Amino acid sequence: MILTVHVKPRAKSNKVIAWLDRETVKVAVVAAPEKGRANEAVIKLLSQELKIAPSQIELIRGATTRMKQFEIPDQAFKNPA
């Protein structure tokens, strides 16, 4: 499954702001968008939210933009919304 993520870097805390629908989520991360740190923070946050291992989440598009797409196994995805 492809999950679209809108990222707000340099936030006050790491959190899921809102699930916009089953395949789109807005998140905030403390990390700055430098050297992939924000991407790593998003993967860690998503793994905690979806209760899956970070290794199951793959960034497939948007490494340097705020709108990103991640590949998540269908069987591992449970809609928390």
Contacts in CASP RR format, 6 or more apart in sequence:
PFRMAT RR
TARGET T0000
AUTHOR 0000-0000-0000
METHOD contacts of the structure
MODEL  1
MILTVHVKPRAKSNKVIAWLDRETVKVAVVAAPEKGRANEAVIKLLSQEL
KIAPSQIELIRGATTRMKQFEIPDQAFKNPA
1 23 0 8 1.000
1 71 0 8 1.000
1 72 0 8 1.000
1 73 0 8 1.000
1 74 0 8 1.000
1 77 0 8 1.000
2 23 0 8 1.000
2 60 0 8 1.000
2 69 0 8 1.000
2 70 0 8 1.000
2 71 0 8 1.000
2 72 0 8 1.000
3 23 0 8 1.000
3 24 0 8 1.000
3 25 0 8 1.000
3 46 0 8 1.000
3 69 0 8 1.000
3 70 0 8 1.000
3 71 0 8 1.000
3 72 0 8 1.000
3 77 0 8 1.000
4 23 0 8 1.000
4 24 0 8 1.000
4 25 0 8 1.000
4 67 0 8 1.000
4 68 0 8 1.000
4 69 0 8 1.000
5 24 0 8 1.000
5 25 0 8 1.000
5 26 0 8 1.000
5 27 0 8 1.000
5 42 0 8 1.000
5 46 0 8 1.000
5 67 0 8 1.000
5 68 0 8 1.000
5 69 0 8 1.000
5 70 0 8 1.000
6 20 0 8 1.000
6 24 0 8 1.000
6 25 0 8 1.000
6 26 0 8 1.000
6 27 0 8 1.000
6 66 0 8 1.000
6 67 0 8 1.000
7 27 0 8 1.000
7 28 0 8 1.000
7 29 0 8 1.000
7 38 0 8 1.000
7 42 0 8 1.000
7 66 0 8 1.000
7 67 0 8 1.000
7 68 0 8 1.000
8 17 0 8 1.000
8 26 0 8 1.000
8 27 0 8 1.000
8 28 0 8 1.000
8 29 0 8 1.000
8 66 0 8 1.000
9 29 0 8 1.000
9 31 0 8 1.000
9 32 0 8 1.000
9 33 0 8 1.000
9 38 0 8 1.000
9 66 0 8 1.000
10 30 0 8 1.000
10 31 0 8 1.000
10 32 0 8 1.000
10 33 0 8 1.000
11 28 0 8 1.000
11 29 0 8 1.000
11 30 0 8 1.000
12 28 0 8 1.000
12 30 0 8 1.000
13 28 0 8 1.000
13 30 0 8 1.000
14 27 0 8 1.000
14 28 0 8 1.000
14 29 0 8 1.000
14 30 0 8 1.000
14 41 0 8 1.000
14 44 0 8 1.000
14 45 0 8 1.000
15 27 0 8 1.000
15 28 0 8 1.000
15 45 0 8 1.000
16 25 0 8 1.000
16 26 0 8 1.000
16 27 0 8 1.000
16 45 0 8 1.000
16 49 0 8 1.000
16 80 0 8 1.000
17 25 0 8 1.000
17 26 0 8 1.000
17 27 0 8 1.000
17 28 0 8 1.000
18 25 0 8 1.000
18 26 0 8 1.000
19 25 0 8 1.000
19 79 0 8 1.000
19 80 0 8 1.000
19 81 0 8 1.000
20 26 0 8 1.000
22 79 0 8 1.000
22 81 0 8 1.000
25 46 0 8 1.000
27 42 0 8 1.000
27 45 0 8 1.000
27 46 0 8 1.000
29 38 0 8 1.000
29 41 0 8 1.000
29 42 0 8 1.000
29 45 0 8 1.000
30 41 0 8 1.000
31 37 0 8 1.000
31 38 0 8 1.000
31 40 0 8 1.000
31 41 0 8 1.000
32 38 0 8 1.000
33 64 0 8 1.000
36 63 0 8 1.000
39 59 0 8 1.000
39 63 0 8 1.000
39 68 0 8 1.000
42 68 0 8 1.000
42 70 0 8 1.000
43 54 0 8 1.000
43 57 0 8 1.000
43 59 0 8 1.000
43 70 0 8 1.000
44 54 0 8 1.000
46 57 0 8 1.000
46 70 0 8 1.000
46 72 0 8 1.000
47 53 0 8 1.000
47 54 0 8 1.000
47 56 0 8 1.000
47 57 0 8 1.000
49 80 0 8 1.000
50 72 0 8 1.000
50 76 0 8 1.000
50 77 0 8 1.000
50 78 0 8 1.000
50 80 0 8 1.000
51 78 0 8 1.000
52 72 0 8 1.000
52 73 0 8 1.000
52 76 0 8 1.000
52 77 0 8 1.000
56 72 0 8 1.000
56 73 0 8 1.000
56 76 0 8 1.000
57 70 0 8 1.000
57 71 0 8 1.000
57 72 0 8 1.000
58 70 0 8 1.000
58 71 0 8 1.000
59 68 0 8 1.000
59 69 0 8 1.000
59 70 0 8 1.000
60 69 0 8 1.000
60 70 0 8 1.000
60 71 0 8 1.000
61 68 0 8 1.000
61 69 0 8 1.000
62 68 0 8 1.000
62 69 0 8 1.000
END
